[in-house]
Amino acid sequence: AEVDFLAAGATLDITLNSDGTTTGTFFVPDGDEEGGDVLDDLTGTWTLDDNEVEFDHTADTFITDVTWTYANGRLSAEHADVRAVLTRQ
């Protein structure tokens, strides 16, 4: 079944710093297998090759499992059951 994490209150806040590092959090209310909230630390690194962005951080998230494409000021990814678009703030 398809789940709309945004409608469920999930948030993804990640900052891509010019030195290739990242900071931020990924929060999913009631997203833990045991019913608790998920709050992942997105401190890590990012790389850009052509228009593809890859992330590396300790937290086990879909963010590191997909290749993100940069176009028109957005990062987007589609892989398996995940579709996400991040916009610059």
Secondary structure, DSSP 4 states (H G I P E B T S, - for coil): ----TTTTT-EEEEEE-TTSEEEEEEEETT-STTSS-EEEE--EEEEEETTEEEEEESS--GGGTS-EEEETTEEEEEETTEEEEEE--
